[in-house]
């Protein structure tokens, strides 16, 4: 079995530096703050300081002029996302800058991502959320000029890297970003998000780790029915902010109710602190520095770069995969069209 755990202890020297970049919005001082200006553009490299080149998050409206990851851009393959952790148990922690979930999965059943231009397989380590104090802000990534009230980050580590090497490998981590928009009056509550907010509401205190049973929840419930995504090379947005991330921001948003958002907004930064809420815990936008943002469309006929540059269209359309069991039919019904979610034992991996 593999235990999924935090990596901050491996980067203690960088932690305090990165946390300074992560001061909640209401406490930031952007004008005349020389130290913040310096820290926003530099990081320790073991010998001194080096200029940051690929930090996250970034906006989607700059003109790109540099290369991106991988060869072609195709659907991301989500494997084992329908499996439950051991005893359906999740570890939940409010670490002072986000609320994080992790778990231990049976051997061979760890959720992973691959494909979609990723050159390796990546195993799930944890997922966490960022949110705002009101509905106009909260997401770290800004898509088509809009911020959303909440953003989910699903963090995966390259299976060939250990904890330390993943943070030093330029593509050691693959993070899936999912944006949440406010649900309308006619939209039913996301039942699986209800499980998550329930776990937060009844068990969580700042800087305390809690083990919680979520009987019906697995990672597949966090995915939408569309494979479309944006792709760029960046960094973690929470400590230690390593420049080691292949980002995939899903273009289709999920829904969250005001009641569910209220649960996140009720968390506190420190124990026994009834005043300082953990809110607006999103990082400021960082410089693009010439990076390319690719966008994948499920038509399989175009792959474009946001801005003025373009990428030649894809010519090799992925083959439709036949579902082989009744169980696969039930799982496939969660996803529409060509969203290739691959589960070992259900769909032969050789077709990919």
Secondary structure, DSSP 8 states (H G I E B T S, - for coil): -EE----GGGGHHHHHHHHHTT--GGG---SS-HHHHHHHHEEE-SSSEEE--S-S--BS-S---S--SSS----EEEESTT---GGGEEEEEE-SS-EEEE-EE-TT---EEEETTEEEEEEEEEEEEEE-SSTT---SSBBTTB--SEEEEEEEEETT--HHHHHHSTTSEEEEEEEEEE--TTS---HHHHHHHHHHHHH--BT-EEEEE-TT--GGGG--S---EEEEEE--SSTT--S-EEEEEESS-EEE-HHHHHHHHT-BSSTT-SS-B-----------TT---EEE-TTSS-EEESSS-B--------------SHHHHHHHTTS-TT-----TTTS-GGG-
